[in-house]
């Protein structure tokens, strides 16, 4: 019986001595763990930076699309006026027909949502199509298209 007790004690002591060795061999080193944590933190910082860059690019894209939309609408106005003028479509129009055309142009001008352009178009209407008001309108429109697409 004593022999069994002694053997049991020896086995228990050996297990207690070997167990910490087995545990330390099966895990990762503190150095590897620290490096993995450091890499993770660096990756998280990089993700945040990239998300910030993406947000900035999204805002830039939105602003560019808004500028292009404005320029597109301004070109629609030019086409609506100049193409019929070049074709001679204004030559045989009645006053009512011309007024209808002006009102359709006014709708296009209002689409641009530019208060100066709208005021200059209104000046054309107020002057009855006066040359000075018309030239001021077209000058502003052409200059604004160029400024918008830059």
Steps between C-alpha positions, in 0.01 A plus 500: 500500500783730580652423169179602321477822700862582416443434133185712507693786661780470244251503211324803649830688545606416143167617360526822696855555370427404139161674467640857496752393236225351285285810535785737410591292195147495362440880507646788303783709628434839656709656225278352228188602689626857541591519129155372400336761725722770353419391144131497584514852644690626194245336268214661693663843469551444127135396462388821672726707274368325189141550616576871546655515153195324355264743670699794361500350150124438522447867590729606215312277255167643615625857452636415155172337399310809616729724292458278196124501546498879514719529189281245320187703582669820381592332170138387464401869520752593231379221273135592558569858387782482246399195298154637412658842435755349260226306322293816459216361711434843655433677171133419455388464863207689640537699819313226692731233359806705595360552851445126530861439397624759752302331776650160412845661512414652836421151632843384381666804662321428829630140487857631529417660839737792447350824632717721278410305186133513596520878559674554166234298321230699677673817377454370143132447569464844664675674209290320240804320363730801499845448352693620805314271741526209255875549456551523879305175541701310240832641621426389855374161384808425287743623767321300767515179296876541467540581870279209603690233306843612620 
